[in-house]
Amino acid sequence: MTTRKPRNIAGLVLAAFLLGAPGASRAETPVAPAVVPDNAATLNAPATDNAAGLATAPDNAAALAEAMRELADANERARCRQATDHLAAELSIDRHVDQVEALLKEAAEA
């Protein structure tokens, strides 16, 4: 019997964004809103200017392959790269710590 180890693909996609690389993700993953903020729930929707990549249907290898082909286009990669600029601040450890601290303070005051 073969077992599969879970992979943190969402973390990999976000790390790629921080390096300015576009990404492709399945639409139901937690990272989808970062990939396609305006239409993360809409599969195969046209990319918007602030989409850092493309979201595809789950278990659809053909759709994922097509998204990867689209991201091979230099103009599409440049557009996606621009969309990743804001993610560094949003995904920083400082922001994360601030959010956790705010939640802990809120819980302590409740």
C-alpha positions as CSV (number, residue, x, y, z in Angstrom):
1,M,0.0,0.0,0.0
2,T,1.4,3.4,-1.0
3,T,0.7,6.4,1.1
4,R,1.1,10.0,0.0
5,K,2.6,12.6,2.2
6,P,0.6,15.9,2.2
7,R,2.4,18.7,0.4
8,N,2.2,22.4,1.2
9,I,1.5,23.4,-2.4
10,A,-0.3,26.6,-1.2
11,G,2.9,27.6,0.7
12,L,5.0,26.9,-2.4
13,V,2.7,29.1,-4.6
14,L,2.8,31.9,-2.0
15,A,6.6,31.7,-1.8
16,A,6.8,31.9,-5.6
17,F,4.6,35.1,-5.5
18,L,7.0,36.6,-3.0
19,L,9.8,36.1,-5.5
20,G,7.7,37.7,-8.3
21,A,6.8,34.4,-10.0
22,P,3.2,33.7,-11.2
23,G,1.4,30.6,-10.1
24,A,-1.4,28.3,-11.0
25,S,-3.7,26.8,-8.3
26,R,-6.8,24.8,-8.0
27,A,-9.7,27.1,-7.3
28,E,-10.8,25.4,-4.0
29,T,-7.4,25.8,-2.3
30,P,-6.8,28.4,0.5
31,V,-4.3,30.2,-1.8
32,A,-6.8,30.8,-4.6
33,P,-7.9,34.3,-3.3
34,A,-4.2,35.4,-3.5
35,V,-3.9,33.9,-7.0
36,V,-7.1,35.4,-8.4
37,P,-8.5,37.9,-5.8
38,D,-11.5,39.1,-7.8
39,N,-12.8,35.8,-9.0
40,A,-11.2,33.0,-7.0
41,A,-14.4,31.0,-6.9
42,T,-15.0,31.4,-10.6
43,L,-13.2,28.7,-12.5
44,N,-11.4,29.6,-15.8
45,A,-12.5,33.2,-15.5
46,P,-10.5,35.7,-17.4
47,A,-7.6,37.0,-15.5
48,T,-7.9,40.5,-14.0
49,D,-5.0,43.0,-13.7
50,N,-4.5,42.1,-10.0
51,A,-4.5,38.3,-10.6
52,A,-1.1,36.9,-9.7
53,G,-1.8,33.7,-11.5
54,L,-4.6,31.4,-12.7
55,A,-7.0,29.2,-10.8
56,T,-8.3,25.9,-12.3
57,A,-10.9,23.3,-11.5
58,P,-9.9,20.6,-9.1
59,D,-8.8,17.2,-10.5
60,N,-8.6,18.7,-14.0
61,A,-5.1,18.1,-15.3
62,A,-5.9,19.5,-18.7
63,A,-7.0,22.8,-17.2
64,L,-3.9,23.0,-15.1
65,A,-1.7,22.3,-18.1
66,E,-3.5,25.0,-20.0
67,A,-2.9,27.5,-17.2
68,M,0.8,26.6,-17.1
69,R,0.9,27.1,-20.9
70,E,-0.7,30.5,-20.5
71,L,1.8,31.4,-17.8
72,A,4.6,30.6,-20.2
73,D,3.7,33.7,-22.2
74,A,6.1,36.5,-21.4
75,N,3.3,39.2,-21.3
76,E,1.1,37.1,-19.0
77,R,4.0,36.5,-16.6
78,A,4.8,40.2,-16.6
79,R,1.2,41.0,-15.8
80,C,1.1,38.4,-13.0
81,R,4.5,39.6,-11.7
82,Q,3.1,43.1,-11.2
83,A,0.1,41.6,-9.3
84,T,2.5,40.0,-6.8
85,D,4.0,43.3,-5.7
86,H,1.5,43.9,-2.9
87,L,1.8,40.4,-1.5
88,A,5.1,40.9,0.2
89,A,3.6,43.2,2.8
90,E,0.4,41.2,3.1
91,L,2.3,37.9,3.7
92,S,5.1,39.3,5.9
93,I,5.9,37.8,9.3
94,D,5.4,41.2,10.9
95,R,1.8,41.4,9.6
96,H,1.2,37.9,10.8
97,V,2.5,38.6,14.3
98,D,0.4,41.8,14.4
99,Q,-2.7,39.8,13.5
100,V,-2.0,37.1,16.1
101,E,-1.3,39.7,18.7
102,A,-4.6,41.5,18.0
103,L,-6.5,38.3,18.2
104,L,-4.9,37.4,21.5
105,K,-5.7,40.8,22.9
106,E,-9.3,40.5,21.7
107,A,-9.6,37.1,23.3
108,A,-8.1,38.3,26.6
109,E,-10.6,41.2,26.7
110,A,-13.6,39.0,26.1
